Amino acid sequence: MKILDLTLKDMLRAFRSLFALVMMFVAPLLITGLIHMAFGGSGGEEESFNLTTTRLLLVNEDVGLDQSDFLAGDHVVAFLQDERLADILAVEEVSSWAEARIEVETGTAGVALHVPANFTQAITSADAQSKVTLYYDSTLSLGPAIARDVVQQFMDSFSANSVLARVTKHEFEAQDLTFSAEQQAALMAEFGTGLAALNEAGAGGTTIVDAGVQTTNKGSLEHVMASTMAGMLIFFLFFTGMSAAQSILTDEEEGTLARLFTTPTSSAVILGSKLLYTFLILLVQSIVLILVSQVLFNISWGSPATIIAAIMATILLASGFGLAIMSFVENSRQAGPIFGGVLTVSGMLGGLFTTGMPNIPSAWETLTLFTPHGWALRCWQTTLDGVMLSQAWQPFLITTLIGFALFIFGVLRFRRRFA
């Protein structure tokens, strides 16, 4: 019962401290909330970054070939006017390329696309060439940039047919055969039929659209809020873990430990109560932050199994990190600068302050794994991505092992200190 009594004493002291309550619960939610408001969030269930729909002017002059009804330019129009791109592109067909360029230059349109008269001939012939022109402002905003990439990637799919025609002609000539215009037209017609079928099935060129939509969804407000909250959760769990370890130094300076050592209470019991207190307060902090952030920011944290695994691994890591760092500190005066400095630097290197940023370089993500925080973040990213624990257990195992090693190291140093 002595361990429970000592643990309860520390818990009551922590929850009676306004500063401790603010740093455990208010600060992480407040920081995430400020980012939420900065991006225009208002708590709705369907919030996301609202990209301004880009106005795209399309000049389609493709006339096709006499041997076939297939018009590649029509496929470009159908692709760009697909309802799945409606949130990104507002496509208007116009007849004048000069006027389309003027509208882009004056800012009334974001992108202009010119499909020339010989477009079908170029993509189905081994000899003809064509030039599709994409005209846009050099100071592209995000919406026009996405539109440009979508158009470019779709045009690349047509380039494959041109390559096919050239390779086929080369093979015919190698066999001393003639690749006639009728045969080219038949090949082109087959390509056109296949392209239409792929578009209807949601494959082929549509794959490019899906990839773009996924990239956009990765920038959704919910995803940014979830990533930001995960970073703040980890940072402030480490803060609380280190603060709990610092309480050992505070008790030593206030004489509490000295008085306890005069009683039959062993050092193992005293240290054990500190460890139990650290575990419980971190557990309470984790549960409260997860539940409250789920309500405030509409965060879906993932499956219960991965959430529990991430909580347990992070608690062990945060408490072990705090014990290990504080075992080198002599008194509370030294603890202040070390507390703030180590937490800030390790949090930055661990990627906790860049979680909501898109397109983080892979080299930076690798660098974060050289810190305990980076492995904790990897656990929570896995959880937020909805990956099952059985499919991605490695980061949880590594985080647990690092936490256990730091925990044992810190315990041994404090036991030797109070022996």
C-alpha positions as CSV (number, residue, x, y, z in Angstrom):
1,M,0.0,0.0,0.0
2,K,2.9,2.4,0.5
3,I,3.5,2.5,-3.3
4,L,-0.1,3.4,-3.9
5,D,-0.1,6.0,-1.1
6,L,3.0,7.7,-2.5
7,T,1.6,7.5,-6.0
8,L,-1.6,9.1,-5.0
9,K,0.2,11.9,-3.3
10,D,2.1,12.7,-6.5
11,M,-1.0,12.5,-8.6
12,L,-2.9,14.9,-6.3
13,R,0.0,17.3,-6.4
14,A,0.1,17.2,-10.2
15,F,-3.6,17.7,-10.7
16,R,-3.7,20.6,-8.2
17,S,-1.0,22.4,-10.2
18,L,-2.6,24.9,-12.7
19,F,0.7,24.9,-14.6
20,A,0.8,21.1,-14.9
21,L,-2.8,21.0,-16.0
22,V,-2.2,23.6,-18.7
23,M,0.9,21.9,-20.1
24,M,-0.8,18.4,-20.0
25,F,-4.1,19.3,-21.5
26,V,-4.6,22.9,-22.6
27,A,-1.3,23.6,-24.5
28,P,-1.4,20.7,-27.0
29,L,-5.1,21.3,-27.8
30,L,-4.6,25.1,-28.0
31,I,-1.7,24.8,-30.4
32,T,-3.6,22.4,-32.6
33,G,-6.7,24.6,-32.4
34,L,-4.7,27.7,-33.5
35,I,-3.5,25.8,-36.6
36,H,-7.1,24.6,-37.1
37,M,-8.3,28.2,-37.2
38,A,-5.4,29.4,-39.3
39,F,-6.5,27.0,-42.1
40,G,-10.2,28.1,-41.8
41,G,-11.5,25.2,-39.8
42,S,-14.8,25.6,-38.0
43,G,-15.4,22.1,-36.7
44,G,-17.5,20.8,-39.5
45,E,-17.4,17.1,-40.4
46,E,-16.6,17.6,-44.0
47,E,-13.9,20.2,-43.7
48,S,-10.9,20.2,-46.1
49,F,-8.6,22.6,-47.8
50,N,-10.8,24.2,-50.4
51,L,-8.7,24.6,-53.5
52,T,-10.1,27.2,-55.8
53,T,-11.4,25.5,-58.9
54,T,-9.1,26.4,-61.7
55,R,-10.7,27.7,-64.9
56,L,-9.2,25.8,-67.9
57,L,-9.8,27.0,-71.4
58,L,-9.6,24.3,-74.0
59,V,-9.1,24.9,-77.7
60,N,-9.6,21.6,-79.5
61,E,-8.9,21.8,-83.2
62,D,-8.2,18.1,-83.7
63,V,-9.7,16.9,-87.0
64,G,-8.8,13.2,-86.8
65,L,-8.1,11.0,-89.8
66,D,-10.3,10.0,-92.7
67,Q,-9.8,6.3,-92.0
68,S,-11.4,6.3,-88.6
69,D,-14.0,8.1,-86.4
70,F,-11.5,8.2,-83.5
71,L,-10.7,11.7,-82.3
72,A,-8.0,11.8,-79.7
73,G,-8.9,15.4,-79.0
74,D,-12.4,14.3,-77.9
75,H,-10.8,12.0,-75.3
76,V,-8.8,14.9,-73.9
77,V,-12.1,16.9,-73.6
78,A,-13.9,13.9,-72.0
79,F,-11.1,13.3,-69.5
80,L,-10.8,16.9,-68.4
81,Q,-14.6,17.3,-68.1
82,D,-14.9,14.1,-65.9
83,E,-17.0,14.8,-62.8
84,R,-14.1,13.4,-60.7
85,L,-12.1,16.5,-61.7
86,A,-14.9,18.9,-61.2
87,D,-13.5,20.2,-57.9
88,I,-10.2,20.9,-59.5
89,L,-11.0,22.0,-63.1
90,A,-13.7,24.1,-64.6
91,V,-13.2,23.3,-68.3
92,E,-14.6,25.5,-71.0
93,E,-14.2,24.9,-74.7
94,V,-13.4,28.0,-76.7
95,S,-12.6,28.5,-80.4
96,S,-9.8,31.1,-80.3
97,W,-6.4,30.3,-78.9
98,A,-5.4,33.9,-79.0
99,E,-8.3,34.8,-76.7
100,A,-7.6,31.9,-74.4
101,R,-4.1,33.2,-73.9
102,I,-5.3,36.7,-73.2
103,E,-7.6,35.4,-70.5
104,V,-4.7,33.6,-68.8
105,E,-2.6,36.7,-69.0
106,T,-5.3,38.9,-67.5
107,G,-5.9,36.4,-64.7
108,T,-9.5,35.4,-65.6
109,A,-8.3,31.8,-66.4
110,G,-5.7,29.7,-64.8
111,V,-4.7,27.5,-67.7
112,A,-5.2,27.3,-71.4
113,L,-4.7,24.2,-73.5
114,H,-4.4,24.0,-77.2
115,V,-4.9,20.7,-79.1
116,P,-3.8,21.1,-82.7
117,A,-5.5,19.8,-85.8
118,N,-3.0,16.9,-86.3
119,F,-3.2,15.6,-82.8
120,T,-4.8,12.3,-83.6
121,Q,-2.5,11.8,-86.6
122,A,0.6,12.4,-84.4
123,I,-0.3,10.0,-81.7
124,T,-1.3,7.2,-84.1
125,S,1.4,7.7,-86.7
126,A,5.0,6.7,-86.7
127,D,6.0,9.7,-88.7
128,A,3.8,12.7,-87.8
129,Q,4.5,15.0,-84.9
130,S,2.3,17.4,-83.0
131,K,2.7,20.1,-80.4
132,V,0.1,20.4,-77.6
133,T,0.5,23.8,-75.9
134,L,-0.2,24.3,-72.2
135,Y,-0.3,28.0,-71.3
136,Y,-0.3,29.3,-67.8
137,D,1.0,32.0,-65.5
138,S,4.6,31.5,-64.4
139,T,3.5,32.5,-60.9
140,L,1.2,29.5,-60.6
141,S,-0.9,29.0,-57.4
142,L,-1.6,25.5,-56.1
143,G,-4.8,25.0,-58.1
144,P,-3.3,25.8,-61.6
145,A,-0.2,23.8,-60.7
146,I,-2.3,20.7,-60.0
147,A,-4.3,21.4,-63.2
148,R,-1.0,21.6,-65.2
149,D,0.2,18.3,-63.7
150,V,-3.0,16.5,-64.4
151,V,-3.0,17.6,-68.0
152,Q,0.6,16.8,-68.5
153,Q,0.3,13.3,-67.1
154,F,-2.7,12.5,-69.2
155,M,-0.9,13.7,-72.3
156,D,1.9,11.3,-71.4
157,S,-0.6,8.4,-71.8
158,F,-1.1,9.5,-75.4
159,S,2.6,9.5,-76.0
160,A,2.6,5.7,-75.3
161,N,0.5,5.2,-78.5
162,S,2.9,7.2,-80.6
163,V,5.7,5.1,-79.3
164,L,3.7,2.0,-80.1
165,A,3.1,3.2,-83.7
166,R,6.9,3.8,-84.2
167,V,7.9,0.4,-82.7
168,T,5.3,-1.3,-84.9
169,K,6.5,0.4,-88.0
170,H,10.1,-0.5,-87.2
171,E,9.2,-4.1,-86.7
172,F,7.3,-4.1,-90.0
173,E,10.2,-2.6,-91.9
174,A,12.6,-5.1,-90.3
175,Q,10.5,-7.8,-91.8
176,D,10.4,-6.0,-95.2
177,L,6.7,-5.3,-94.7
178,T,4.7,-2.1,-95.3
179,F,3.0,-0.5,-92.4
180,S,0.2,1.1,-94.4
181,A,-2.0,4.0,-93.4
182,E,-5.0,1.6,-93.1
183,Q,-3.0,-0.5,-90.6
184,Q,-2.0,2.5,-88.7
185,A,-5.7,3.6,-88.6
186,A,-6.7,0.1,-87.3
187,L,-4.1,0.2,-84.6
188,M,-5.2,3.7,-83.6
189,A,-8.8,2.6,-83.5
190,E,-7.9,-0.3,-81.2
191,F,-6.0,2.1,-79.0
192,G,-9.0,4.4,-78.9
193,T,-11.4,1.7,-78.0
194,G,-9.1,0.5,-75.2
195,L,-8.6,4.0,-73.9
196,A,-12.3,4.6,-73.7
197,A,-12.9,1.3,-71.9
198,L,-10.2,2.1,-69.4
199,N,-11.7,5.5,-68.7
200,E,-15.1,3.9,-68.2
201,A,-13.6,1.3,-65.8
202,G,-11.7,3.9,-63.8
203,A,-8.3,2.7,-65.0
204,G,-5.7,3.9,-67.5
205,G,-5.8,7.7,-67.6
206,T,-8.2,7.8,-64.7
207,T,-5.5,6.4,-62.5
208,I,-3.7,9.7,-62.9
209,V,-6.8,11.5,-61.7
210,D,-7.1,9.2,-58.6
211,A,-3.5,9.9,-57.8
212,G,-4.1,13.6,-57.9
213,V,-7.2,13.4,-55.8
214,Q,-5.3,11.3,-53.2
215,T,-2.6,13.9,-53.0
216,T,-5.2,16.6,-52.5
217,N,-6.9,14.5,-49.7
218,K,-3.5,14.2,-48.0
219,G,-3.7,18.0,-47.6
220,S,-7.2,17.8,-46.1
221,L,-7.8,19.7,-42.9
222,E,-8.6,16.6,-41.0
223,H,-5.3,15.0,-42.1
224,V,-3.3,18.1,-41.1
225,M,-5.1,18.3,-37.8
226,A,-4.5,14.6,-37.0
227,S,-0.8,14.9,-37.9
228,T,-0.4,18.1,-35.9
229,M,-2.2,16.7,-32.9
230,A,-0.1,13.5,-33.0
231,G,3.1,15.7,-32.9
232,M,1.7,17.7,-30.0
233,L,0.5,14.6,-28.1
234,I,4.0,13.1,-28.3
235,F,5.8,16.4,-27.4
236,F,3.7,17.0,-24.3
237,L,3.8,13.4,-23.2
238,F,7.6,13.7,-23.2
239,F,7.2,17.0,-21.3
240,T,5.1,15.4,-18.7
241,G,7.4,12.4,-18.5
242,M,10.4,14.6,-17.9
243,S,8.4,16.7,-15.4
244,A,7.5,13.5,-13.5
245,A,11.2,12.5,-13.4
246,Q,12.1,16.0,-12.2
247,S,9.8,15.6,-9.3
248,I,12.4,13.2,-7.8
249,L,14.9,16.0,-7.7
250,T,12.2,18.4,-6.2
251,D,11.5,15.9,-3.5
252,E,15.2,15.5,-2.8
253,E,15.7,19.3,-2.5
254,E,12.6,19.7,-0.3
255,G,13.7,17.0,2.1
256,T,10.8,14.7,1.3
257,L,13.1,11.9,0.2
258,A,15.3,12.3,3.2
259,R,12.3,11.9,5.6
260,L,11.1,8.9,3.7
261,F,14.5,7.3,3.9
262,T,14.3,7.6,7.7
263,T,11.2,5.4,7.6
264,P,11.1,1.6,6.9
265,T,10.1,2.5,3.3
266,S,12.8,1.1,1.0
267,S,14.3,3.1,-1.9
268,A,12.8,0.5,-4.3
269,V,9.3,1.3,-3.0
270,I,9.9,5.1,-3.3
271,L,11.2,4.8,-6.8
272,G,8.5,2.4,-7.7
273,S,5.8,4.9,-6.7
274,K,7.4,7.5,-8.9
275,L,7.4,5.1,-11.9
276,L,3.7,4.2,-11.3
277,Y,2.8,7.9,-10.9
278,T,4.6,8.6,-14.2
279,F,2.7,5.8,-16.0
280,L,-0.7,6.8,-14.7
281,I,-0.4,10.5,-15.3
282,L,0.8,9.8,-18.9
283,L,-2.0,7.4,-19.4
284,V,-4.6,9.9,-18.2
285,Q,-3.1,12.6,-20.4
286,S,-3.1,10.4,-23.5
287,I,-6.7,9.3,-23.1
288,V,-8.0,12.8,-22.5
289,L,-6.1,14.3,-25.4
290,I,-7.2,11.6,-27.8
291,L,-10.9,11.8,-26.8
292,V,-11.1,15.6,-26.7
293,S,-9.2,16.1,-30.0
294,Q,-11.5,13.5,-31.6
295,V,-14.4,15.7,-30.7
296,L,-12.9,19.1,-31.4
297,F,-11.0,18.4,-34.6
298,N,-12.9,15.3,-36.0
299,I,-9.8,13.2,-35.8
300,S,-10.1,9.5,-36.6
301,W,-7.2,7.9,-34.6
302,G,-7.5,4.4,-36.1
303,S,-8.2,1.0,-34.7
304,P,-8.4,0.4,-30.9
305,A,-5.5,-2.1,-31.1
306,T,-3.1,0.3,-32.7
307,I,-4.2,3.2,-30.5
308,I,-3.5,1.1,-27.4
309,A,-0.2,-0.1,-28.8
310,A,0.8,3.5,-29.7
311,I,-0.2,4.8,-26.2
312,M,1.7,2.1,-24.3
313,A,4.8,2.4,-26.5
314,T,4.9,6.2,-26.2
315,I,4.3,6.2,-22.4
316,L,7.2,3.8,-21.9
317,L,9.4,5.9,-24.2
318,A,8.4,9.2,-22.7
319,S,8.9,8.0,-19.1
320,G,12.2,6.3,-20.0
321,F,13.5,9.3,-21.8
322,G,12.6,11.6,-18.8
323,L,14.3,9.3,-16.3
324,A,17.4,8.9,-18.4
325,I,17.8,12.6,-18.9
326,M,17.0,13.6,-15.3
327,S,19.4,11.0,-13.9
328,F,22.3,13.2,-15.1
329,V,20.9,16.4,-13.4
330,E,22.1,17.3,-10.0
331,N,19.4,19.8,-8.9
332,S,16.3,21.6,-10.1
333,R,18.4,24.7,-11.1
334,Q,20.2,22.6,-13.7
335,A,16.9,20.9,-14.7
336,G,15.3,24.0,-16.1
337,P,17.7,24.8,-19.0
338,I,18.2,21.0,-19.7
339,F,14.5,20.4,-19.6
340,G,13.6,23.1,-22.1
341,G,16.7,22.7,-24.3
342,V,16.6,18.9,-24.6
343,L,12.8,18.8,-25.2
344,T,12.8,21.5,-27.9
345,V,15.8,20.2,-29.8
346,S,14.8,16.5,-29.6
347,G,11.2,17.5,-30.6
348,M,12.5,19.4,-33.6
349,L,14.8,16.7,-34.8
350,G,12.1,14.1,-34.2
351,G,9.8,15.9,-36.7
352,L,7.1,16.7,-34.1
353,F,6.8,20.3,-35.4
354,T,6.6,19.5,-39.1
355,T,3.9,16.8,-39.0
356,G,1.3,18.7,-40.8
357,M,3.6,19.9,-43.6
358,P,3.1,18.2,-47.0
359,N,5.9,16.8,-49.2
360,I,8.5,16.4,-46.4
361,P,11.8,15.2,-47.9
362,S,12.4,11.5,-47.3
363,A,15.9,12.3,-46.0
364,W,14.3,14.4,-43.2
365,E,11.9,11.6,-42.3
366,T,14.9,9.2,-42.1
367,L,16.8,11.6,-39.9
368,T,13.9,11.7,-37.4
369,L,14.4,8.0,-36.8
370,F,17.7,8.8,-35.1
371,T,15.6,10.2,-32.2
372,P,13.2,8.5,-29.8
373,H,10.5,11.1,-30.8
374,G,10.8,10.0,-34.5
375,W,9.9,6.4,-33.6
376,A,7.0,7.5,-31.5
377,L,5.8,9.6,-34.4
378,R,6.1,6.7,-36.7
379,C,3.8,4.7,-34.5
380,W,1.2,7.4,-34.5
381,Q,1.4,7.9,-38.2
382,T,0.9,4.2,-38.7
383,T,-2.2,4.4,-36.4
384,L,-3.6,7.4,-38.2
385,D,-3.2,5.8,-41.6
386,G,-5.5,3.0,-40.4
387,V,-2.8,0.3,-40.8
388,M,-3.5,-2.8,-38.8
389,L,-1.0,-3.6,-36.0
390,S,-0.3,-7.0,-37.5
391,Q,0.8,-5.4,-40.7
392,A,3.1,-2.8,-39.3
393,W,4.4,-3.9,-35.9
394,Q,8.0,-2.9,-36.4
395,P,7.8,0.7,-35.3
396,F,5.8,-0.3,-32.2
397,L,8.4,-2.9,-31.3
398,I,11.4,-0.6,-31.9
399,T,9.7,2.2,-29.9
400,T,9.0,-0.2,-27.0
401,L,12.6,-1.5,-27.0
402,I,14.1,2.0,-27.0
403,G,11.7,3.1,-24.2
404,F,12.6,0.0,-22.2
405,A,16.3,0.5,-22.6
406,L,16.1,4.2,-21.5
407,F,13.8,3.2,-18.7
408,I,16.1,0.6,-17.3
409,F,19.1,3.0,-17.7
410,G,17.3,5.8,-15.8
411,V,16.1,3.5,-13.0
412,L,19.6,2.0,-12.5
413,R,21.2,5.4,-12.3
414,F,18.6,6.7,-9.7
415,R,18.8,3.5,-7.6
416,R,22.6,3.9,-7.5
417,R,22.2,7.6,-6.6
418,F,19.9,6.9,-3.6
419,A,21.5,3.6,-2.5
